[in-house]
Amino acid sequence: MSTITGATLLVRSLKQQGVEHMFGVVGFPVQPVAAAAQKEGMTYVGMRNEQAASYAAQASGYLTGRPGACLTVCGPGVIHALAGLANAKWNAWPMIHIGGASPTYQNGMGAFQEERQVMAATPYCKYAQQVDRADRIPYFVEQAVRTSIFGRPGAVYLDFPDNIIREEIEESAVPAAATVPEPPRFHAAPESVEAALDALESAERPLVVIGKGMAWSRAEDEVRTFIERTRLPFLASPMGKGVMDDGHPLSVGAARSLALREADVVFLMGARLNWIMHFGLPPRFSENVRVIQLDLHPEEIGTNVPTEVALPGDGRAVVSQLNESLRSRQWFYPDDTAWRSALAESAAKNQATVSPMMDDDAVPMNYYRALRDIREWMPEDAIIVSEGANTMDIGRTQLPNAQPRKRLDAGTYGTMGVGLGFAIAAAVACPDQPVVAVEGDSGFGFSGMEVETICRLGLPIKTVVLNNGGIGASAGEEPNVEGLLPPGALTRGARYDLMMEAFGGRGYNVEDPAELRKALDDSMAHDGPTLVNVAINPKAERKPQKFRWLTT
């Protein structure tokens, strides 16, 4: 009769459920879990901070379709990772957080790093439980993984006490658990499908908004068929970019403000009317806008704006229904409409506004000038990781995506610090694809020590830091009369490239825009990790905006 430890049983159960990657910081009591992961052939990535590990786990889940695992020590380790659980909840990405815990026989005694961890994790999770016996580990893992990916994806938490991790039991005494299948793909009601097409045919100024729900459901082929069949103008949410190529002639991303404000019928494909979409309210949307809403989560239907046609269901399944129904219709949106002309005119006007900034060779350079070279240099199939205030916001408009699931950024929760964790996950989960992290200096600072992780593992991540010496626009503020620096000021002239070199990677420092492209090319030619530190004018800003930020 052979025995097995709780740690090994946990890892085998995770592998059975398709969990391929584990990111964590070891210590008491989870060291045996990480060791078992390596022994059993699971990819274990030792990180420098639990927050970054939790961000990596959810990015792995989004990219692979099965939750990534985050492993933390008890007490402070679990608490540090709660930021990742919250981000996964609001981003609707699957992950499983495995938190070590003090032995059950010491509960309430003031054990080492004892904390009410299940209670702490519950607000940010779809499922949170403590494992009470080693022989029930497969049961809890199956429950956690299924809950994480079924319905709207999200975070789950399993609490693993030290005595359960170390417990040895007979393998034959462990009840088997079923392997969680792929999530079911629910269809919408046929009459709702027809009503949606009727509403689109009745529109004078239609617009399709493609959200990351379409990327999660792997619906890119179906969405492309639908858009090209109906000839409808579309724009994408930040992480919906690439489901349809940003360079597609029907994309109106360059006229986003006008498209949202003047559309009379908006078809939300896996996109939410939250702050990113200005809640669907005036002045950013028409007061009388009609909404068609496709969402995996029925409770999302009608949020903030009443929905004329509801399409609750899986993105790929429902768009397939739409495409099938289109076979019996001869309709497509005409090419010669005033709406198309207005969108084209707005896009051209916006391009004319940013073109001088893209061509400005002043030293120090502005964001648009730096991003011009980055855009031309970046491989088309690169996974773009981006965070920062101006860096990310401007990058969303200047760095296009041609393929789905190729953009990872601060997302729905607006979380800064996700960048290097996301980049590590992308490099581990998609080793054949280039990974480029475009970071603001403030965003980079949240997880900058993960440069050591990148170098230790030899991950060929190309990091570009757009360095304006501060947090967002506050970098350009002058000291006050007492000589105090503004609250958002950071060290001017900081050399983040030297951090990369300190850990064995290759660093480049660029101050003159004339030198940027060569530094980027040299960075890409290097077969290991690199960091290009780009000096940005502290007073550089986005192009003038019609509405202030967060205008509803």
N, C-alpha and C positions, 0 to 999 in steps of 0.2 A: 504494500500500500504506500503510495507516494504522498508527500505532504506539499503544501504550497502556502506561501505567506500572503497576507492581505495585500501587500505592495505588488507582488507579482500577479495576483489575481486581478487587481485593479487594472494593471497595464494590459493583460490579456483580454480583459473585458472591453477596454477601450478599443483595442485593435480589432476585436470582433465586430464592433459597431462602426468601423471605418474611420476612427479618429487616428490620424497619421502623425500629427505634430504636437509636441508638448513644449511649452515655453515657460521658464520659471526661474526662481532663485531658491537654491537649496539651503537647508539648515534643519534644525529640529522642528518637527519630526519627519520631514518628507524626504530626507536624503535617500532612504531605501526605495522610494518610489522612482526617483530619477535614475538610480542605479538599475532598477528593474527595467525601466524603459530602454535604457541602452542595451542591457543584456537580451531583451526580447525583440530587439530590432526596431523599436520605435524611435523616430527622430526626436531627440531631446536637445533643446537650445537653451543653454544657460545665459540668462540676461543679467543686467546690472541693476534693474529696478522692477518691482512688481507691476507698476503701472504700465511700463513698456511691454512687459510679458503679457499682460491682459489685452493690450491693444494688438499685439502680434497674434494672439490666439483667435480673436474675432476676425481679423483680416484673413487668416488662414481658413477660417470657416466660410467666409464669403467667397473666397477664391476656389475652394475645393468642393463646397456644398455639404461638407460634414464638419461638425464643430471642431475647432482647435482647442487644445487643453492648455490651461494656465495653472501652474503649480506654485503654491506659495506656502510659506511657513505660517504658523498660527499667529493670532493677535495682530500686531502691526503689519505683517505681511498680507493678511487677508484684507485689512482696512485699506492698505495702499492700492490693492487691486480693485476696490469698489468703483473707482473712477472708470475702469474699463468695463465693468458690468453695466454701469449706467450708460456709457457710450454705446455698448452693444444693444441695450434695450431700445434706445431711441433710434439707432441706426438700423435696427431689425436685422442684426447679424448674429449667427449662431456661435456660441462658445460655451465651454464647460470649465468652470473654476473649481479646482480641487484644493481645498484649504486644509492644511494640517491643523490638528486640534490637540489640546492637552488630553491625557488619558481620561476615559469616562469615569474611572473610580476616584478621580481627583476633582470632579465637577463641583463647583461651589466652594472649593477650599482655598482659592487664591493660587492656583497652579501657575507654572511658568507661562507667561503670555496668554493666560486664560481670557477669553472674550466670548460674548454671546454672538457668535459668528453667523449662525443661521438667521437669527433675528436681524443682524446688520445687513446681510445680503438680500433678504427677502424683498425689500422695496424695488430692487433693480433686476429681479429675476422672474422667470416664468415658473421656476421650480427650485426649491432649496430644501435640502434634507441632510440630516446627519446619518451616516452609515452606522448601524447599531450592532451588526455582527458581520464577521468576515464572510460567512457563507452566503450572505445576502448582497454582496458586492455586485455580482452580475445583474441582479434585479434592479438595484439603484442606478447602475450605469445605463441600462436599457431605458429606464424611465427618463433619465436626464437627457440622453441623446435624442430620444423620440420627441420629448417636449421642446427641445431646442430647435429642431428643424421642422416640426409639423406646425401648420397654421402660420402665423407671422413668426419668423425666426427671432431668436433672442438668446439671452444669457441664462444659464442654469448654474447652480452651486451645489457641490457635495462636500460635506464636512467629514474629514477623516481623522478620527482620534488616533493618537500614538499607539495605543494597545491594539487597535484594529489593524493598523498598518503592519505591526510586528507579529500579529497572531499567526500561528501555523495550524492549518486544518488539513484533513484528508481531502484530496481532490475529488474522490468519489462521493463525498458528502455535499458537494456544491451543486445546487439545482441549476440546470442550464437555463439560459435566457435566450429568447428569440433574437435574431439579428434584425435591427430596425430597417425596414425597406425605405426606398425613396419616398418622399412625401406624396400623398395622393394629390392629383391634379383635378380640382373641382371645376365644373363648367357652370356658366351662367344660364339662366332660364332662356329658352329660345325666343320667347316674345320680347325679352329685354334686349337681346342681340339685334332683333329687327328694329326695335324702338331707337336704339343707338344709331343705327345706320340712317333711319328716317330723320333723326335730329341733325346729323351731319349733312344730309342732303338739303335740309331746309336752311342751313346757315349761309349767311352772306360773307362772314369773316371767320371762318373756322380756324381752329388751332389745336394741334395735338401736343401734349406735354408728356415726354417720355421720362419716367422716373427709374430709380435703381431697382424698383420692384421687377421691372422687365429684365434687368441684368441678372437678378437673383434667380428668376424663373427660367433663365436660358432661352428667352423668347426672341432673340435677335433675328432669326430667320423669318419667323412669323410676322414680326413688326415690320421688317423690310418689305415683305410681300404686301402687307396692308398699306403702307405708306406709298409704295410705288404703284399700287393698283388704284388707290383713291386720289393720288396726287395732292394730298393734303399738306399744308405747311406744318413744320414741327420745330420744336426746340426741346432741349433736354435739361433735366436737373443736373446738378454738378456730377453726381455719380451715375446718372443715367446716360452720360456722354459715352458715345461709342456703340451703344445699341444700334443707333444709326450713325453713320460716318458724319462727323461735324462738317466735313467738306461736301456733303451731298447737296445738290442744287435745291432741294426742298427744305433745307435747314434755314431757319430764320433766327438763329442764335445771335447774329450780329444786329438784329432789330428787336431784341428781347423786350425792351420796355414798351415799344409800340404794340408788339404782338399781344402781350398780356393785356394792355390797357384797352385796346380797341376790339379784341375778339368778341364775337357775339355768342359763339359756341366753343367751349373748351373741353376737349377730351383728355381727361387725366388717365394716363396709362401707368399705373403703379407709382404715381407721384401724389404727394400729400399737399393740401393747402395749409401748410404751416408757415413759419416765418420766412423760409426760403422762397416760397411762392406768395409772400405778402398776404397770407390768409385768404386769398381770393377776393379781397375787399377793395373798394374804391379808396384812393384814386388810382391804385396800381392795376385794378381790374374795372371793367364796366359794371355799373350799378345793376344792370339787368342781365348780366352774363348767365348763360345757360350751361350747366355742367353735366357732362357724362363722366362717370367715375368707375374705373376698373381698379379693384383693390382686393388683395388676398384676405384682408382683415375686414369682415363686414361692419364692425363697429366704426371703421374709419369713414364709411360712406356718409356724406352729408356734413362732415366736420366743417364748421365755419360758414359754409355756403350750401343752401339746399341743392340736392342733386336731382336733376330732371330724369336721368336714366342711371340706374345702379347696375353695375356688372360685378357682383362679388364672385371671386373665383381666382384660380391660378392664371397668371398672365399668359403663359404660352397656350394653355387650353382655351381661354376666352378669345384671344386674338385668332386662334385657329378657327373658332366658331364664326368670327366676323368674316374671315377670309372665305369660308365655305359659303356663307350667306351672300357674299358679293358675287358669287358665280351666277346667281340668278338676277343680278342687277347690272344695268349698263352704265351706271352713273360713275363719274369721277369729277373732281373739282376742276373747273376750267382754268386754263393757263392765262387767259386774257381778262383778268378781273381788276377792278380798282384796288382791291385788297392786296393782290400780289404786287401791284405797282407801288403801293404805299410802303409795303415791307421792303422792297428792293431799294426804294429811295432812302428809307431810314437806315438800312444797312450801309449804303454808300456814304451817307452823311457821317455815320459813326466811324467808318474806315478813314474818311478824310480828316476826322478829328485826331485820330491816334497816329496816323501816318507820320506827321512831323515829329512826334515823340519817338517813334520807332527809328527814325533816321537821324535823331539828335546825337551827335558824337561828343557832346560836352563831357567834361571830367569834373566831378564824378558823374556817372551815368544815371539815367532814370530807369524805372522798371520796364517800360515798354522797349527801350533799346536793348536791355539785357535779355529780355524774353524773346526778342526777335531772333537773336543768335541761338538761344537755347532751342527755340522751335525748329529752326532750320537744321540744327545738329542732332536733335533727338531722333532715335529710330522710330519708325511708324508703329512698331509693335511693342514699344516700351510701356511698361507699367509705370504710370506717373503717380508719385506720391507727393502731396503738396500740403503745406500748412504755413500759417502766418497770416497777418492781416492783409496788407497790400499784396504781398507775394502770392497768396492763394487766390484772393479776389480777382486780381488782374490776370493771374495765370489761368483762371477758369475761362477767360475770354481769349487769351493769346496762345494757349497750348492746347491744340485740338486733339481729339481722340477719334481714331478710325475703327477701333475694335472694342467690344464690350468688356467690362470688368478690368479696364486698364487705367482707372483713375481711383485713387484712394485719398480722401482728404478729410478735413474736420467734420464734414457731414452734418447731419441733422442736429446733433448736440453741440456743434461748434467747438469741439474739444481741441485745444492746443496741447501739443506734446505727443500726438499720435504718430508723427512722421517716421521716426526711425524704427519704432516697433512695427508699423505697417510695412516699411521697406524690407526689414528682416524677414517678416512673414512671406512677402512676395518672392524674395530671393530663394527662400527655403521651399515654398509650395510650388513655385514655377521656375525651376532652375534653368530652363532653356530660354527664358525670356529676359531681355534687359530690364533693369530696374533703375529708375532715375528719381531721386528725391530732391525736389526743389523747395527749399526751406527759407523762411525768414529767419533772421538771427535770433529773434525772440522765441519763435516756435522751436528752433533747433536747440535752444538752451534747456528746454524742459527735459530732453532725453539725450543730450549730447554725449553722455558717457557710453551710450550704446555704440559709439564709434569703436570702442574697444571690442565689443561683441562682434561687430562686422569684421574687424581685422583679425580677431582670434579665429573666426570661422572661415576667413578668406572669401567672404561674399563679395562678388564683383559689383557692388552697388555704387552708382555714381551719384554723389551728393553735391548739390549746388546751393550755397548759402548766399542769398541776396541780403547784404549786410548794410543796413542803414543806421545802425547804432542805437536802436530804440524799439519800442513797442508801437507799431503802427505809425500814425501821423505824429505822435508825440515826439518822435525822434528829432523833428525839425524845430522844436521849441527851444528858446534860449533860456539860460539860467535867469532866475528872478533877481530882484534887487539885492537880496542877501547873498547872492552867488550860489544858491542851492540849485542843483540839477532838477529838471522836471521829473515827476514820478515815473514817467515811462522811459527815461533815458537809460541807455546801456553804454558800455565802454566803446567809445569811438575808435575805429581802426583796429578792432579786435581781429586776431589772426586765427580763425577757426581751422584754416588749412594746416596749421602747425599741430593741432590736436590730432588730425589724421596721421601726420607724419610721426608723431610721438608713439603711436601704436603700430607702426609698420606699414601704413598705407602711403599713398602718394597725394601730396597737397599742392595746390596752385593758388596763387594770390593775384587778383586782377583788379587794377584801378582804372586803366584806360580801356574804353570799349574796343579800340583797335586791336587789343591783345586778347580779347575774350574768346573769339572763335578758335584760335590756336590752342589756348588752354583747354577748351572743351574737347577739341580733337585729340590732344595728347592724353586727356583724361580717359576718353573712350578707348584709345589704343592700348592703355595699360590694362593688363589682364586681372588686376586685383581691385580692391576698394580705393576710391579716390574722393577728394573733396576740393571743389573749386570755390574759393572765397571771393565774392564779387562786391566791391565797394559801390554802394548806392548813395546818391545824394540824399541826405537826411530830410530835405524839403520836397522830395519827389512824391507825387500823389497820383491817384487815379484820374482819368479824364473827368471833366465836370459832369456831375450827375443831376438829372432833372429833379429827383426826389431825394430827400435826406435818407440816411440809412434807417431801416426798420419802419419806414413809412407804410402804414396799412393801406 
